[in-house]
Amino acid sequence: GVRGGVADRPSAEHEQDHPPTPSQNTVQAPRAAKAMPPKSSKASAPEAAAASSSSSGGGRNSNRPKGAGSTSSSSAPSTGASSTLFSLTWISALLYGAYFCVSWAYRIRLQAIEEYGPVIHEFDPWFNYRATEYLYLNGAEKFWSWFDYQSWYPLGRPVGTTIYPGMQFTAVYLKTYLFGDRMSLNDVCCYMPAWFGALSTFLIGCLAYECSLPENTGTTLVGVLVEALQGRRTDTSTLDTSGRRSRRVVALGLSTPALECAVFAMGFMAVVPAHLMRSVGGGFDNESVAISAMSLTFLLWVRSLRAGDNNRSHWYGLLAGLAYFYMVAAWGGYVFVLNLVGCHAAVLVLLGRFSRKVYLSYSLFYAVGTALAIQVPVVGWTPLKSLEQLGPALVFVGYQVLYGCEVVRIRRKLGRADAWKLRIKVVSLCAVVGILLLVVFTPKGYFGPISSRVR
């Protein structure tokens, strides 16, 4: 029977015939205490309000159907379903916007081909096509030693050592391994600028997305400067991203408002004149491929510095070095990419953002990128001899010195003052060695002049 019910209560005669034992009294006493709450002379205000509300609404609640009480509990699943539906709708709209920007970036660049056919135009694209044709017909070994008597007539031109061959090798690779007999080499060279123009549009959108993530925008420039002056550094992995900086995951791990920034960046890149004029169909020139390599390098470099990802993000620095190598092979403007990354790495040190992750990212980028860049015949040892490229090299050496000082500081458990004394001593010694090297190698003509691109 139900505990405490009428059916379980013994009668008076039964209680007289069978008096309760002491053990029963000891067990039932706590139950009686729990069943009867203690009396108080005055009820509290919340209790009185609850009692009045229950008494006034008792008639209405008694007439409510049995399933009416589940309305509040069923509202949570319906809210989650509507939120999921809205997220899927919103991300579909954003993905369509990205597709719209990239597709129209490609269509705009095909206008010359649609009107005049797959014809290479301008002077440099014609020479680039001739070089690509020679590479396709004769192979890479003969290409490196090719002396073109029809260029720079009557002097001629050693093409293998005076050309950035990245675009030519890309065209031959696409023709040989992707299209084959379905597309001629001329058509591949005509369509390549439009292909890479659309690719650059997409990569710029990815770069804008990475830079707009809450993980990378958790601090302000003023806050970083104040922390640098105070000699401390905020751990961005523990920042509170609540409020206006919160990351709202839409779907597939993507977040807003970074997605909106990416779509708008794609729209700008699709029509910006500076890029449009260098990626028109038929304009088979170095910049058409190099802009994509430049965008990919910046994207991977920024990704290698993402806050909160300290275990594997530095490997993106290695990939950035590979993308930088492709940039070097495609265009002589690689100097600007190298210096921008080097300046960014130096500014991170000045702002107190130097860490093991930053050290590994830049070290891998510079070591891999430079080691591969000197393999390009037209570049050679220029990254270690040219004046406009020595700045990133000095940043690389400075990173090794700073990281060595950090290792010594941690092992010896030095304080802030002792750590600064150690850094000053090591930096002074390195400066003296650098001045001696300049005195020795400068008269011998080891360092080349500033190139015409920088002047």
C-alpha positions in Angstrom: 0.0 0.0 0.0 1.0 3.7 -0.2 3.2 4.7 2.7 1.3 6.8 5.1 -2.1 6.0 3.5 -5.4 5.1 5.2 -5.1 1.5 4.1 -1.8 1.1 6.0 -2.9 2.7 9.2 -3.6 0.1 12.0 -6.9 0.3 13.9 -7.1 1.3 17.6 -7.9 -2.3 18.7 -4.9 -3.6 16.8 -2.7 -1.0 18.5 -3.9 -2.0 21.9 -3.4 -5.7 21.2 0.1 -5.1 19.7 1.9 -2.2 21.3 4.8 -0.7 19.4 8.3 -1.9 20.2 11.2 0.5 21.0 12.8 -0.2 17.7 9.6 0.8 15.9 9.5 4.0 17.9 13.0 5.0 17.0 12.4 4.4 13.3 9.1 6.2 13.0 10.2 9.2 15.0 12.3 10.7 12.2 9.6 10.0 9.7 7.1 12.0 11.8 9.6 14.8 12.1 10.0 14.9 8.3 6.3 14.7 7.6 5.4 17.6 10.0 7.4 20.7 9.3 8.1 22.9 12.3 5.6 25.6 13.1 6.7 29.2 12.9 4.8 32.2 14.2 5.4 34.3 11.0 5.9 33.1 7.5 8.5 34.7 5.3 7.6 36.9 2.4 8.5 34.4 -0.4 6.6 31.6 1.3 3.6 33.8 1.7 3.7 34.8 -1.9 4.1 31.2 -3.0 1.2 30.1 -0.9 -1.1 32.9 -2.1 -0.3 32.2 -5.8 -0.9 28.5 -5.3 -4.2 29.1 -3.6 -5.4 31.6 -6.1 -4.4 29.6 -9.1 -5.4 26.2 -7.7 -8.7 26.2 -9.5 -7.2 27.0 -12.9 -4.4 24.5 -12.5 -6.8 21.8 -11.5 -8.7 22.2 -14.8 -5.5 22.2 -16.9 -5.1 19.1 -19.2 -2.4 16.6 -18.3 -0.1 17.5 -21.2 -0.2 21.2 -20.6 2.7 21.1 -18.1 5.1 19.9 -20.8 4.8 23.2 -22.9 7.9 24.8 -21.3 10.0 21.7 -21.6 9.1 21.2 -25.3 10.0 24.8 -26.1 13.7 24.1 -25.7 13.9 21.6 -28.5 11.8 23.8 -30.7 14.1 26.7 -30.0 17.2 24.6 -30.8 15.6 23.3 -34.0 14.8 26.9 -35.2 18.3 28.0 -34.3 19.8 25.2 -36.3 17.5 26.0 -39.3 18.5 29.6 -39.2 22.2 28.8 -39.0 22.0 26.5 -42.0 20.0 29.1 -43.9 22.5 31.8 -43.0 25.6 29.8 -43.9 24.0 28.8 -47.2 23.5 32.4 -48.0 27.1 33.3 -47.1 28.5 30.3 -49.1 26.4 31.4 -52.1 27.7 34.9 -51.7 31.3 33.5 -51.8 30.5 31.5 -54.8 28.9 34.5 -56.5 32.0 36.6 -55.9 34.5 34.0 -57.1 32.4 33.0 -60.2 32.0 36.6 -61.2 35.7 37.3 -60.7 36.3 34.5 -63.2 33.6 35.7 -65.7 34.9 39.3 -65.6 38.4 38.1 -66.5 37.1 36.1 -69.4 35.7 39.1 -71.2 38.6 39.4 -73.6 38.5 35.7 -74.5 34.8 35.8 -75.1 35.1 38.7 -77.5 38.3 37.9 -79.3 39.0 34.2 -78.5 41.9 32.6 -76.8 44.6 35.0 -78.0 47.6 36.0 -76.0 48.1 39.8 -76.0 50.8 42.3 -74.9 54.5 41.9 -75.3 55.7 40.1 -72.1 52.9 37.5 -72.3 54.1 36.6 -75.8 57.6 36.0 -74.6 56.3 34.0 -71.6 54.4 31.9 -74.0 57.4 31.2 -76.1 59.4 30.2 -73.0 56.5 27.9 -71.9 56.4 26.3 -75.4 60.2 25.7 -75.4 59.9 24.1 -71.9 57.1 21.9 -73.0 58.8 20.7 -76.1 62.4 20.4 -74.9 62.2 19.7 -71.1 63.6 21.4 -68.1 67.3 20.5 -68.6 67.5 22.2 -72.0 65.4 25.1 -70.7 67.9 26.0 -68.0 70.7 26.3 -70.7 68.5 27.9 -73.4 70.0 31.0 -75.1 67.3 32.8 -77.0 68.7 34.7 -80.0 65.3 36.2 -80.9 65.0 38.1 -77.6 67.0 41.3 -77.0 68.1 41.2 -80.6 70.9 41.2 -81.6 72.4 40.5 -78.2 70.2 37.6 -77.3 69.1 36.4 -73.8 70.1 33.5 -71.6 66.5 32.6 -70.6 67.3 30.0 -68.0 69.2 32.3 -65.7 67.2 35.5 -66.3 63.6 34.3 -66.0 61.3 33.5 -63.1 60.1 30.1 -64.3 57.2 29.4 -61.9 54.5 30.4 -64.3 56.0 28.4 -67.2 56.3 25.3 -65.1 52.8 25.6 -63.8 51.4 25.9 -67.3 53.4 22.8 -68.5 52.2 20.9 -65.5 48.6 21.7 -66.1 48.9 20.8 -69.8 50.7 17.5 -69.2 49.0 16.1 -66.1 45.6 17.7 -66.0 44.3 18.6 -69.4 46.4 16.6 -71.8 45.0 16.6 -75.4 41.7 18.2 -74.3 43.2 21.7 -74.3 46.1 23.1 -76.3 49.1 24.8 -74.6 47.9 28.2 -76.0 44.5 27.8 -74.4 46.0 26.8 -71.1 48.2 29.9 -71.1 45.2 32.1 -72.1 42.9 30.8 -69.3 45.5 30.6 -66.6 45.3 34.3 -65.5 41.5 34.0 -65.1 41.9 30.8 -63.1 44.5 32.2 -60.7 42.5 35.5 -60.5 39.5 33.6 -59.1 41.9 31.6 -56.8 43.3 34.9 -55.5 39.8 36.2 -54.8 39.1 33.1 -52.7 42.4 33.2 -50.9 41.9 36.8 -49.9 38.5 35.9 -48.5 40.2 33.1 -46.4 42.8 35.7 -45.2 40.0 38.1 -44.1 38.3 35.2 -42.3 41.4 34.3 -40.4 42.2 37.8 -39.4 38.6 38.4 -38.3 38.3 35.4 -36.0 37.7 36.2 -32.3 40.9 34.2 -31.4 42.9 36.8 -33.4 40.9 39.9 -32.4 40.7 39.4 -28.6 42.9 42.5 -27.9 43.2 46.0 -29.1 46.2 47.9 -30.4 46.0 50.3 -27.4 45.9 47.4 -25.0 48.9 45.7 -26.7 50.9 48.9 -26.5 50.1 49.4 -22.8 51.1 45.9 -22.0 54.3 46.3 -23.9 55.2 49.4 -21.9 54.4 47.6 -18.7 56.5 44.7 -19.6 53.7 42.1 -19.5 51.8 40.0 -22.0 48.2 38.9 -22.0 47.6 35.2 -22.8 45.1 35.4 -25.6 44.2 31.8 -25.1 42.4 32.7 -21.9 40.6 35.8 -23.0 36.9 36.1 -22.3 35.3 36.3 -25.7 31.8 37.1 -24.3 29.8 40.1 -25.5 30.4 41.7 -28.8 33.6 39.7 -29.4 31.9 36.4 -28.9 32.3 33.7 -31.6 29.0 32.3 -32.8 29.5 29.0 -34.6 27.1 28.8 -37.6 27.9 25.4 -39.0 30.8 23.2 -40.1 33.0 24.9 -37.5 32.7 28.3 -39.2 31.9 31.4 -37.2 30.5 34.9 -37.7 31.2 37.8 -38.2 34.3 36.4 -39.8 32.3 34.8 -42.6 30.7 38.1 -43.5 34.2 39.7 -43.6 35.4 36.9 -45.9 32.5 37.4 -48.3 33.0 41.2 -48.5 36.8 40.8 -49.0 36.1 38.4 -51.9 33.8 40.9 -53.5 36.4 43.7 -53.3 39.2 41.5 -54.6 37.0 40.3 -57.5 36.8 43.9 -59.0 39.8 45.8 -57.6 41.5 47.3 -60.7 45.1 46.7 -59.6 44.5 43.0 -59.6 42.0 42.9 -62.4 44.4 44.4 -65.0 47.0 41.8 -64.2 44.7 38.7 -64.3 42.7 39.2 -67.5 42.4 36.2 -69.8 45.2 36.2 -72.4 47.5 38.3 -70.2 49.9 35.5 -69.5 52.2 37.5 -67.2 54.0 36.7 -63.9 51.8 38.8 -61.7 48.7 36.7 -62.6 50.2 33.7 -60.8 52.3 35.5 -58.2 49.3 37.3 -56.6 47.8 33.9 -55.7 51.1 32.7 -54.3 51.4 36.0 -52.3 47.9 35.7 -50.9 48.6 32.0 -49.9 51.8 33.0 -48.2 50.1 35.7 -46.1 47.2 33.4 -45.3 49.5 30.6 -44.0 51.7 33.0 -42.1 48.7 34.5 -40.2 47.3 31.1 -39.6 50.6 30.0 -38.0 50.1 32.8 -35.4 46.5 31.9 -34.5 45.9 32.4 -30.7 45.1 29.4 -28.6 46.7 26.9 -31.0 50.2 26.4 -29.6 50.8 22.8 -30.5 50.6 22.6 -34.2 50.1 26.1 -35.6 53.8 26.6 -36.2 53.7 24.0 -38.9 51.7 26.4 -41.0 54.9 28.5 -40.9 56.6 25.7 -42.8 53.8 25.7 -45.4 54.1 29.5 -45.6 57.8 28.9 -46.5 56.7 26.5 -49.4 54.2 29.1 -50.7 56.9 31.8 -50.5 59.1 29.6 -52.6 56.4 29.4 -55.3 56.1 33.1 -55.0 59.9 33.5 -55.6 59.8 31.2 -58.6 56.9 33.2 -60.1 57.8 36.8 -59.7 60.5 39.2 -58.6 58.1 41.0 -56.3 58.8 38.3 -53.7 61.0 40.9 -52.0 57.9 42.7 -50.7 56.4 39.5 -49.3 59.7 38.7 -47.4 60.0 42.1 -46.0 56.4 42.3 -44.9 56.6 39.0 -43.0 59.9 40.0 -41.5 58.6 43.4 -40.4 55.6 41.8 -38.8 57.8 39.3 -36.9 60.0 42.2 -35.7 57.0 44.2 -34.5 55.7 41.2 -32.6 58.9 41.3 -30.6 58.6 45.1 -29.9 55.0 44.6 -28.7 56.0 41.8 -26.3 54.4 39.0 -28.3 57.5 36.9 -28.7 56.8 33.3 -27.8 57.9 29.8 -28.7 55.1 29.6 -31.3 56.1 32.8 -33.0 59.8 31.7 -32.9 59.0 28.4 -34.6 56.7 29.9 -37.1 59.1 32.5 -38.4 62.1 30.3 -38.2 60.5 27.6 -40.2 59.2 30.2 -42.7 62.5 31.9 -43.3 64.7 28.7 -43.2 62.5 26.7 -45.6 61.6 29.6 -47.8 65.2 30.9 -48.2 66.7 27.4 -48.6 64.3 26.8 -51.5 64.5 30.3 -52.9 68.3 30.1 -53.6 67.6 27.1 -55.8 66.0 29.4 -58.4 68.8 30.3 -60.8 67.7 33.9 -61.3 67.7 34.4 -57.5 70.7 32.5 -56.3 72.3 33.8 -53.1 70.5 37.2 -53.4 68.4 36.7 -50.2 71.7 36.6 -48.2 73.5 39.4 -50.2 70.9 42.0 -51.3 70.5 45.0 -49.0 66.7 45.0 -49.2 66.6 41.3 -48.1 69.1 41.5 -45.2 66.4 42.9 -42.9 64.4 39.7 -42.6 67.8 37.8 -42.3 68.7 40.0 -39.3 65.2 39.3 -37.8 65.9 35.6 -38.2 69.2 35.9 -36.4 67.6 38.0 -33.7 65.0 35.4 -33.1 67.6 32.8 -32.5 69.4 35.0 -30.0 66.2 35.9 -28.2 65.1 32.3 -27.9 68.5 31.3 -26.7 68.2 33.9 -24.0 64.7 32.7 -23.0 66.1 29.1 -22.7 68.8 30.4 -20.4 66.4 32.5 -18.4 64.1 29.5 -17.8 66.8 27.1 -16.8 68.5 29.5 -14.4 65.2 30.9 -13.2 66.3 34.5 -13.7 64.2 37.5 -12.6 63.2 40.3 -14.9 66.2 42.5 -14.2 68.7 39.6 -14.6 67.0 38.5 -17.8 67.3 42.0 -19.3 71.0 42.1 -18.4 71.5 38.8 -20.1 69.7 40.0 -23.3 71.7 43.3 -23.4 75.0 41.4 -23.1 74.2 38.9 -25.8 72.7 41.5 -28.2 75.8 43.7 -27.7 78.1 40.8 -28.5 76.1 40.0 -31.6 76.2 43.6 -32.7 79.9 43.8 -32.4 80.2 40.6 -34.5 77.9 42.0 -37.1 79.9 45.2 -37.4 83.0 43.2 -37.9 81.4 41.2 -40.6 80.3 44.4 -42.4 83.8 45.8 -42.2 85.3 42.6 -43.7 82.8 41.8 -46.5 81.6 45.3 -47.6 84.9 46.3 -49.3 84.9 43.0 -51.2 81.6 43.7 -52.8 79.7 40.9 -51.1 76.6 43.0 -50.5 74.8 44.0 -53.6 73.1 47.4 -54.2 69.4 48.0 -53.7 67.4 46.7 -56.7 65.4 48.8 -59.1 62.1 47.4 -57.7 62.8 49.1 -54.3 64.4 52.2 -55.7 
